[in-house]
Amino acid sequence: MTSERPGGTVELGKHEIARIGYGAMQLEHLETPAAAAVLRRAVEVGINHLDTASFYGQTTVNRHIRAALRPYPDDLVIVSKVGARRVDAPVPLTLAQRPHELREQVHLDLSSLGLEQIPVVNLRRADQGPGLIADGDQVVPLDDQLAELIALRNEGLIGAIGLSNVSADQLTQALPAGIVCVQNAYSLLDRSSEQQLKVCAANGIAWIPYFPLGSAFDQIPSPTEHPVVQHLATQLATTPAAICLAWILAHNDHTALIPGTRTIPHLEDNIRTAEVHLDADALTELDKLG
Protein backbone atom coordinates (compact mmCIF):
# COMPACT_ATOMS: atom_id res chain seq x y z
CA MET A 1 0.00 0.00 0.00
CA THR A 2 1.37 3.41 -0.95
CA SER A 3 2.08 6.01 1.71
CA GLU A 4 1.67 8.82 -0.81
CA ARG A 5 -1.53 10.87 -0.76
CA PRO A 6 -3.04 11.83 -4.13
CA GLY A 7 -2.71 15.58 -4.62
CA GLY A 8 -0.86 16.03 -1.35
CA THR A 9 -2.65 16.54 1.97
CA VAL A 10 -4.85 18.98 3.82
CA GLU A 11 -5.91 19.15 7.47
CA LEU A 12 -9.42 17.94 8.29
CA GLY A 13 -9.73 18.70 11.97
CA LYS A 14 -7.15 16.48 13.69
CA HIS A 15 -6.78 14.32 10.57
CA GLU A 16 -4.46 14.68 7.59
CA ILE A 17 -6.30 13.63 4.43
CA ALA A 18 -5.45 13.26 0.77
CA ARG A 19 -6.52 16.27 -1.28
CA ILE A 20 -8.07 13.83 -3.73
CA GLY A 21 -10.48 11.64 -1.81
CA TYR A 22 -13.44 9.52 -2.85
CA GLY A 23 -17.16 10.27 -2.82
CA ALA A 24 -18.90 6.92 -2.43
CA MET A 25 -22.48 7.87 -3.34
CA GLN A 26 -22.44 6.11 -6.74
CA LEU A 27 -21.66 2.78 -5.10
CA GLU A 28 -25.33 2.35 -4.22
CA HIS A 29 -25.81 1.22 -7.83
CA LEU A 30 -23.27 -1.64 -7.55
CA GLU A 31 -23.32 -5.08 -6.03
CA THR A 32 -20.96 -5.63 -3.11
CA PRO A 33 -18.07 -7.34 -5.00
CA ALA A 34 -17.83 -4.56 -7.61
CA ALA A 35 -18.14 -1.84 -4.97
CA ALA A 36 -15.51 -3.54 -2.82
CA ALA A 37 -13.04 -3.59 -5.72
CA VAL A 38 -13.35 0.17 -6.21
CA LEU A 39 -13.04 0.90 -2.50
CA ARG A 40 -10.00 -1.32 -2.05
CA ARG A 41 -8.30 0.24 -5.04
CA ALA A 42 -8.99 3.70 -3.63
CA VAL A 43 -7.19 2.79 -0.41
CA GLU A 44 -4.35 1.13 -2.35
CA VAL A 45 -3.60 4.33 -4.28
CA GLY A 46 -3.40 6.38 -1.09
CA ILE A 47 -6.91 7.74 -0.63
CA ASN A 48 -7.73 7.97 3.07
CA HIS A 49 -10.85 10.17 2.90
CA LEU A 50 -14.20 8.54 2.09
CA ASP A 51 -17.42 10.54 1.88
CA THR A 52 -20.68 8.67 2.54
CA ALA A 53 -24.13 8.96 4.17
CA SER A 54 -26.68 6.53 5.55
CA PHE A 55 -29.22 7.78 3.00
CA TYR A 56 -27.06 6.70 0.06
CA GLY A 57 -29.18 3.72 -0.92
CA GLN A 58 -30.55 3.49 2.64
CA THR A 59 -27.23 2.29 4.12
CA THR A 60 -26.26 0.37 0.94
CA VAL A 61 -23.08 2.40 0.50
CA ASN A 62 -22.18 2.17 4.18
CA ARG A 63 -22.58 -1.60 4.06
CA HIS A 64 -20.36 -1.76 0.97
CA ILE A 65 -17.68 0.22 2.82
CA ARG A 66 -17.93 -2.04 5.86
CA ALA A 67 -17.74 -5.23 3.78
CA ALA A 68 -14.75 -3.99 1.77
CA LEU A 69 -12.57 -2.25 4.34
CA ARG A 70 -13.38 -3.36 7.89
CA PRO A 71 -11.28 -3.68 9.97
CA TYR A 72 -10.53 -0.15 8.86
CA PRO A 73 -7.00 1.19 8.37
CA ASP A 74 -5.99 3.44 11.26
CA ASP A 75 -5.55 6.44 8.97
CA LEU A 76 -8.85 6.06 7.09
CA VAL A 77 -11.19 9.02 7.66
CA ILE A 78 -14.84 8.21 6.95
CA VAL A 79 -16.99 11.33 6.69
CA SER A 80 -20.76 11.08 6.78
CA LYS A 81 -23.65 13.48 6.28
CA VAL A 82 -26.95 13.98 8.12
CA GLY A 83 -30.07 15.97 7.31
CA ALA A 84 -31.97 13.60 5.02
CA ARG A 85 -33.21 10.03 4.98
CA ARG A 86 -34.55 7.36 2.68
CA VAL A 87 -36.89 4.80 4.19
CA ASP A 88 -36.27 2.33 1.37
CA ALA A 89 -33.97 2.43 -1.64
CA PRO A 90 -36.64 3.08 -4.31
CA VAL A 91 -38.36 5.74 -2.19
CA PRO A 92 -37.34 9.35 -2.90
CA LEU A 93 -35.12 11.15 -0.45
CA THR A 94 -36.85 13.16 2.27
CA LEU A 95 -35.49 15.72 4.69
CA ALA A 96 -34.71 14.85 8.31
CA GLN A 97 -33.51 18.12 9.83
CA ARG A 98 -34.89 17.96 13.37
CA PRO A 99 -32.33 17.32 16.13
CA HIS A 100 -33.69 13.89 17.10
CA GLU A 101 -33.61 12.90 13.43
CA LEU A 102 -29.96 13.92 13.18
CA ARG A 103 -29.20 11.69 16.16
CA GLU A 104 -31.08 8.79 14.56
CA GLN A 105 -29.00 9.17 11.39
CA VAL A 106 -25.75 9.15 13.34
CA HIS A 107 -26.75 5.91 15.03
CA LEU A 108 -27.69 4.44 11.64
CA ASP A 109 -24.25 5.38 10.31
CA LEU A 110 -22.54 3.84 13.32
CA SER A 111 -24.38 0.54 13.00
CA SER A 112 -24.16 0.24 9.21
CA LEU A 113 -20.47 1.18 9.07
CA GLY A 114 -19.54 -0.84 12.15
CA LEU A 115 -17.91 2.10 13.89
CA GLU A 116 -17.87 3.26 17.49
CA GLN A 117 -17.27 6.84 16.35
CA ILE A 118 -17.74 8.58 13.00
CA PRO A 119 -14.66 10.76 12.47
CA VAL A 120 -16.58 13.67 10.90
CA VAL A 121 -20.31 14.28 10.38
CA ASN A 122 -21.53 17.01 8.04
CA LEU A 123 -24.82 18.75 8.72
CA ARG A 124 -26.57 19.24 5.39
CA ARG A 125 -28.75 22.34 5.68
CA ALA A 126 -31.83 22.70 3.46
CA ASP A 127 -32.52 26.44 3.35
CA GLN A 128 -31.78 26.61 -0.37
CA GLY A 129 -31.06 24.42 -3.35
CA PRO A 130 -29.64 22.45 -4.96
CA GLY A 131 -32.00 19.70 -3.93
CA LEU A 132 -34.70 19.58 -1.31
CA ILE A 133 -35.70 22.78 0.50
CA ALA A 134 -37.12 22.61 4.01
CA ASP A 135 -40.66 23.61 4.92
CA GLY A 136 -43.02 22.98 7.82
CA ASP A 137 -41.43 21.23 10.79
CA GLN A 138 -38.26 20.67 8.78
CA VAL A 139 -37.36 24.36 9.13
CA VAL A 140 -35.04 24.09 12.11
CA PRO A 141 -32.77 26.75 13.65
CA LEU A 142 -29.12 26.09 12.96
CA ASP A 143 -28.24 26.54 16.63
CA ASP A 144 -30.63 23.73 17.61
CA GLN A 145 -28.97 21.37 15.14
CA LEU A 146 -25.48 22.34 16.25
CA ALA A 147 -26.43 21.77 19.89
CA GLU A 148 -27.41 18.19 19.06
CA LEU A 149 -24.22 17.56 17.09
CA ILE A 150 -22.11 19.03 19.89
CA ALA A 151 -23.88 16.68 22.32
CA LEU A 152 -23.09 13.73 20.02
CA ARG A 153 -19.48 14.87 19.88
CA ASN A 154 -19.32 15.17 23.66
CA GLU A 155 -20.70 11.62 23.92
CA GLY A 156 -17.91 10.40 21.65
CA LEU A 157 -20.26 9.21 18.88
CA ILE A 158 -18.84 11.65 16.36
CA GLY A 159 -15.34 13.06 16.23
CA ALA A 160 -15.96 16.41 14.59
CA ILE A 161 -18.64 18.55 12.94
CA GLY A 162 -18.81 19.80 9.36
CA LEU A 163 -21.40 21.75 7.39
CA SER A 164 -22.93 21.38 3.96
CA ASN A 165 -24.98 23.73 1.78
CA VAL A 166 -24.56 26.74 4.05
CA SER A 167 -24.46 30.48 3.53
CA ALA A 168 -21.53 32.64 4.61
CA ASP A 169 -23.60 33.99 7.50
CA GLN A 170 -24.48 30.46 8.67
CA LEU A 171 -20.84 29.42 8.50
CA THR A 172 -19.80 32.41 10.59
CA GLN A 173 -22.61 31.67 13.06
CA ALA A 174 -21.41 28.06 13.41
CA LEU A 175 -17.70 28.77 13.87
CA PRO A 176 -17.82 28.64 17.70
CA ALA A 177 -19.00 25.01 17.42
CA GLY A 178 -15.60 24.05 16.03
CA ILE A 179 -16.36 23.37 12.36
CA VAL A 180 -13.69 21.32 10.55
CA CYS A 181 -15.01 21.25 6.97
CA VAL A 182 -17.60 22.72 4.62
CA GLN A 183 -19.21 21.05 1.61
CA ASN A 184 -20.97 23.39 -0.81
CA ALA A 185 -21.69 23.25 -4.52
CA TYR A 186 -18.74 24.94 -6.20
CA SER A 187 -16.97 24.77 -9.52
CA LEU A 188 -14.95 26.72 -12.06
CA LEU A 189 -18.20 28.25 -13.33
CA ASP A 190 -20.18 28.38 -10.08
CA ARG A 191 -18.33 30.45 -7.48
CA SER A 192 -21.38 31.59 -5.56
CA SER A 193 -19.75 30.15 -2.42
CA GLU A 194 -16.46 31.99 -2.82
CA GLN A 195 -17.06 33.93 0.40
CA GLN A 196 -17.55 30.67 2.31
CA LEU A 197 -14.26 29.42 0.89
CA LYS A 198 -12.54 32.57 2.14
CA VAL A 199 -13.98 32.09 5.63
CA CYS A 200 -12.76 28.49 5.62
CA ALA A 201 -9.26 29.50 4.54
CA ALA A 202 -9.10 32.17 7.23
CA ASN A 203 -10.11 29.69 9.92
CA GLY A 204 -8.17 26.57 8.89
CA ILE A 205 -11.32 24.75 7.76
CA ALA A 206 -11.18 22.23 4.93
CA TRP A 207 -13.19 23.23 1.84
CA ILE A 208 -14.63 20.17 0.09
CA PRO A 209 -16.80 21.20 -2.87
CA TYR A 210 -19.43 18.99 -4.45
CA PHE A 211 -20.64 19.13 -8.06
CA PRO A 212 -17.20 20.40 -9.19
CA LEU A 213 -17.99 19.17 -12.69
CA GLY A 214 -21.61 20.33 -12.70
CA SER A 215 -24.62 18.06 -12.41
CA ALA A 216 -27.89 17.24 -14.14
CA PHE A 217 -29.28 17.72 -10.63
CA ASP A 218 -30.97 21.14 -10.67
CA GLN A 219 -29.42 21.76 -14.10
CA ILE A 220 -26.02 22.80 -12.75
CA PRO A 221 -23.81 23.53 -15.79
CA SER A 222 -20.71 21.50 -16.50
CA PRO A 223 -17.49 23.50 -16.82
CA THR A 224 -16.01 20.65 -18.87
CA GLU A 225 -17.96 21.91 -21.89
CA HIS A 226 -16.48 25.41 -21.83
CA PRO A 227 -14.24 26.12 -24.88
CA VAL A 228 -11.41 27.51 -22.71
CA VAL A 229 -11.37 24.33 -20.63
CA GLN A 230 -11.41 22.11 -23.69
CA HIS A 231 -8.62 24.11 -25.33
CA LEU A 232 -6.40 23.81 -22.25
CA ALA A 233 -7.13 20.10 -22.01
CA THR A 234 -5.92 19.66 -25.58
CA GLN A 235 -2.81 21.74 -24.90
CA LEU A 236 -1.93 19.75 -21.79
CA ALA A 237 -2.93 16.35 -23.21
CA THR A 238 -5.42 15.69 -20.47
CA THR A 239 -9.20 15.71 -20.01
CA PRO A 240 -11.50 18.70 -19.46
CA ALA A 241 -12.56 17.13 -16.16
CA ALA A 242 -8.94 17.03 -14.99
CA ILE A 243 -8.52 20.71 -15.87
CA CYS A 244 -11.58 21.64 -13.80
CA LEU A 245 -10.51 19.57 -10.80
CA ALA A 246 -6.90 20.78 -11.01
CA TRP A 247 -8.11 24.39 -11.01
CA ILE A 248 -10.01 23.78 -7.75
CA LEU A 249 -6.89 22.33 -6.11
CA ALA A 250 -4.74 25.22 -7.36
CA HIS A 251 -7.28 27.91 -6.46
CA ASN A 252 -6.93 27.43 -2.70
CA ASP A 253 -4.73 25.08 -0.69
CA HIS A 254 -7.43 24.44 1.92
CA THR A 255 -9.41 22.48 -0.68
CA ALA A 256 -9.91 18.72 -1.00
CA LEU A 257 -11.88 16.86 -3.67
CA ILE A 258 -14.25 13.90 -3.37
CA PRO A 259 -14.92 12.84 -6.98
CA GLY A 260 -17.14 9.78 -7.25
CA THR A 261 -17.12 6.89 -9.68
CA ARG A 262 -18.31 3.32 -10.09
CA THR A 263 -15.19 2.06 -11.91
CA ILE A 264 -11.51 1.58 -11.16
CA PRO A 265 -10.29 3.14 -14.46
CA HIS A 266 -12.30 6.30 -13.74
CA LEU A 267 -10.99 6.33 -10.16
CA GLU A 268 -7.43 6.22 -11.50
CA ASP A 269 -8.23 9.01 -13.98
CA ASN A 270 -9.36 11.14 -11.06
CA ILE A 271 -6.12 10.40 -9.22
CA ARG A 272 -4.13 11.59 -12.24
CA THR A 273 -5.63 15.04 -11.73
CA ALA A 274 -2.76 15.52 -9.27
CA GLU A 275 -0.32 15.35 -12.20
CA VAL A 276 -1.93 18.26 -14.07
CA HIS A 277 0.09 21.46 -13.73
CA LEU A 278 -1.68 24.72 -14.51
CA ASP A 279 0.83 27.53 -15.02
CA ALA A 280 0.15 31.17 -14.20
CA ASP A 281 -1.24 31.93 -17.66
CA ALA A 282 -3.63 28.97 -17.54
CA LEU A 283 -4.81 29.90 -14.06
CA THR A 284 -5.42 33.50 -15.10
CA GLU A 285 -7.42 32.33 -18.09
CA LEU A 286 -9.51 29.97 -15.97
CA ASP A 287 -9.99 32.49 -13.18
CA LYS A 288 -11.73 34.81 -15.65
CA LEU A 289 -14.45 32.22 -16.28
CA GLY A 290 -15.93 32.77 -12.85
C-alpha positions in Angstrom: 0.0 0.0 0.0 1.4 3.4 -0.9 2.1 6.0 1.7 1.7 8.8 -0.8 -1.5 10.9 -0.8 -3.0 11.8 -4.1 -2.7 15.6 -4.6 -0.9 16.0 -1.3 -2.6 16.5 2.0 -4.9 19.0 3.8 -5.9 19.2 7.5 -9.4 17.9 8.3 -9.7 18.7 12.0 -7.2 16.5 13.7 -6.8 14.3 10.6 -4.5 14.7 7.6 -6.3 13.6 4.4 -5.4 13.3 0.8 -6.5 16.3 -1.3 -8.1 13.8 -3.7 -10.5 11.6 -1.8 -13.4 9.5 -2.9 -17.2 10.3 -2.8 -18.9 6.9 -2.4 -22.5 7.9 -3.3 -22.4 6.1 -6.7 -21.7 2.8 -5.1 -25.3 2.3 -4.2 -25.8 1.2 -7.8 -23.3 -1.6 -7.6 -23.3 -5.1 -6.0 -21.0 -5.6 -3.1 -18.1 -7.3 -5.0 -17.8 -4.6 -7.6 -18.1 -1.8 -5.0 -15.5 -3.5 -2.8 -13.0 -3.6 -5.7 -13.4 0.2 -6.2 -13.0 0.9 -2.5 -10.0 -1.3 -2.0 -8.3 0.2 -5.0 -9.0 3.7 -3.6 -7.2 2.8 -0.4 -4.3 1.1 -2.3 -3.6 4.3 -4.3 -3.4 6.4 -1.1 -6.9 7.7 -0.6 -7.7 8.0 3.1 -10.8 10.2 2.9 -14.2 8.5 2.1 -17.4 10.5 1.9 -20.7 8.7 2.5 -24.1 9.0 4.2 -26.7 6.5 5.5 -29.2 7.8 3.0 -27.1 6.7 0.1 -29.2 3.7 -0.9 -30.5 3.5 2.6 -27.2 2.3 4.1 -26.3 0.4 0.9 -23.1 2.4 0.5 -22.2 2.2 4.2 -22.6 -1.6 4.1 -20.4 -1.8 1.0 -17.7 0.2 2.8 -17.9 -2.0 5.9 -17.7 -5.2 3.8 -14.7 -4.0 1.8 -12.6 -2.3 4.3 -13.4 -3.4 7.9 -11.3 -3.7 10.0 -10.5 -0.2 8.9 -7.0 1.2 8.4 -6.0 3.4 11.3 -5.5 6.4 9.0 -8.8 6.1 7.1 -11.2 9.0 7.7 -14.8 8.2 7.0 -17.0 11.3 6.7 -20.8 11.1 6.8 -23.7 13.5 6.3 -26.9 14.0 8.1 -30.1 16.0 7.3 -32.0 13.6 5.0 -33.2 10.0 5.0 -34.6 7.4 2.7 -36.9 4.8 4.2 -36.3 2.3 1.4 -34.0 2.4 -1.6 -36.6 3.1 -4.3 -38.4 5.7 -2.2 -37.3 9.4 -2.9 -35.1 11.1 -0.5 -36.8 13.2 2.3 -35.5 15.7 4.7 -34.7 14.9 8.3 -33.5 18.1 9.8 -34.9 18.0 13.4 -32.3 17.3 16.1 -33.7 13.9 17.1 -33.6 12.9 13.4 -30.0 13.9 13.2 -29.2 11.7 16.2 -31.1 8.8 14.6 -29.0 9.2 11.4 -25.7 9.2 13.3 -26.7 5.9 15.0 -27.7 4.4 11.6 -24.3 5.4 10.3 -22.5 3.8 13.3 -24.4 0.5 13.0 -24.2 0.2 9.2 -20.5 1.2 9.1 -19.5 -0.8 12.1 -17.9 2.1 13.9 -17.9 3.3 17.5 -17.3 6.8 16.4 -17.7 8.6 13.0 -14.7 10.8 12.5 -16.6 13.7 10.9 -20.3 14.3 10.4 -21.5 17.0 8.0 -24.8 18.8 8.7 -26.6 19.2 5.4 -28.8 22.3 5.7 -31.8 22.7 3.5 -32.5 26.4 3.4 -31.8 26.6 -0.4 -31.1 24.4 -3.4 -29.6 22.5 -5.0 -32.0 19.7 -3.9 -34.7 19.6 -1.3 -35.7 22.8 0.5 -37.1 22.6 4.0 -40.7 23.6 4.9 -43.0 23.0 7.8 -41.4 21.2 10.8 -38.3 20.7 8.8 -37.4 24.4 9.1 -35.0 24.1 12.1 -32.8 26.8 13.7 -29.1 26.1 13.0 -28.2 26.5 16.6 -30.6 23.7 17.6 -29.0 21.4 15.1 -25.5 22.3 16.2 -26.4 21.8 19.9 -27.4 18.2 19.1 -24.2 17.6 17.1 -22.1 19.0 19.9 -23.9 16.7 22.3 -23.1 13.7 20.0 -19.5 14.9 19.9 -19.3 15.2 23.7 -20.7 11.6 23.9 -17.9 10.4 21.6 -20.3 9.2 18.9 -18.8 11.7 16.4 -15.3 13.1 16.2 -16.0 16.4 14.6 -18.6 18.6 12.9 -18.8 19.8 9.4 -21.4 21.8 7.4 -22.9 21.4 4.0 -25.0 23.7 1.8 -24.6 26.7 4.1 -24.5 30.5 3.5 -21.5 32.6 4.6 -23.6 34.0 7.5 -24.5 30.5 8.7 -20.8 29.4 8.5 -19.8 32.4 10.6 -22.6 31.7 13.1 -21.4 28.1 13.4 -17.7 28.8 13.9 -17.8 28.6 17.7 -19.0 25.0 17.4 -15.6 24.0 16.0 -16.4 23.4 12.4 -13.7 21.3 10.6 -15.0 21.3 7.0 -17.6 22.7 4.6 -19.2 21.0 1.6 -21.0 23.4 -0.8 -21.7 23.2 -4.5 -18.7 24.9 -6.2 -17.0 24.8 -9.5 -14.9 26.7 -12.1 -18.2 28.3 -13.3 -20.2 28.4 -10.1 -18.3 30.4 -7.5 -21.4 31.6 -5.6 -19.8 30.1 -2.4 -16.5 32.0 -2.8 -17.1 33.9 0.4 -17.6 30.7 2.3 -14.3 29.4 0.9 -12.5 32.6 2.1 -14.0 32.1 5.6 -12.8 28.5 5.6 -9.3 29.5 4.5 -9.1 32.2 7.2 -10.1 29.7 9.9 -8.2 26.6 8.9 -11.3 24.8 7.8 -11.2 22.2 4.9 -13.2 23.2 1.8 -14.6 20.2 0.1 -16.8 21.2 -2.9 -19.4 19.0 -4.5 -20.6 19.1 -8.1 -17.2 20.4 -9.2 -18.0 19.2 -12.7 -21.6 20.3 -12.7 -24.6 18.1 -12.4 -27.9 17.2 -14.1 -29.3 17.7 -10.6 -31.0 21.1 -10.7 -29.4 21.8 -14.1 -26.0 22.8 -12.7 -23.8 23.5 -15.8 -20.7 21.5 -16.5 -17.5 23.5 -16.8 -16.0 20.6 -18.9 -18.0 21.9 -21.9 -16.5 25.4 -21.8 -14.2 26.1 -24.9 -11.4 27.5 -22.7 -11.4 24.3 -20.6 -11.4 22.1 -23.7 -8.6 24.1 -25.3 -6.4 23.8 -22.3 -7.1 20.1 -22.0 -5.9 19.7 -25.6 -2.8 21.7 -24.9 -1.9 19.7 -21.8 -2.9 16.3 -23.2 -5.4 15.7 -20.5 -9.2 15.7 -20.0 -11.5 18.7 -19.5 -12.6 17.1 -16.2 -8.9 17.0 -15.0 -8.5 20.7 -15.9 -11.6 21.6 -13.8 -10.5 19.6 -10.8 -6.9 20.8 -11.0 -8.1 24.4 -11.0 -10.0 23.8 -7.8 -6.9 22.3 -6.1 -4.7 25.2 -7.4 -7.3 27.9 -6.5 -6.9 27.4 -2.7 -4.7 25.1 -0.7 -7.4 24.4 1.9 -9.4 22.5 -0.7 -9.9 18.7 -1.0 -11.9 16.9 -3.7 -14.3 13.9 -3.4 -14.9 12.8 -7.0 -17.1 9.8 -7.3 -17.1 6.9 -9.7 -18.3 3.3 -10.1 -15.2 2.1 -11.9 -11.5 1.6 -11.2 -10.3 3.1 -14.5 -12.3 6.3 -13.7 -11.0 6.3 -10.2 -7.4 6.2 -11.5 -8.2 9.0 -14.0 -9.4 11.1 -11.1 -6.1 10.4 -9.2 -4.1 11.6 -12.2 -5.6 15.0 -11.7 -2.8 15.5 -9.3 -0.3 15.3 -12.2 -1.9 18.3 -14.1 0.1 21.5 -13.7 -1.7 24.7 -14.5 0.8 27.5 -15.0 0.1 31.2 -14.2 -1.2 31.9 -17.7 -3.6 29.0 -17.5 -4.8 29.9 -14.1 -5.4 33.5 -15.1 -7.4 32.3 -18.1 -9.5 30.0 -16.0 -10.0 32.5 -13.2 -11.7 34.8 -15.7 -14.4 32.2 -16.3 -15.9 32.8 -12.8 
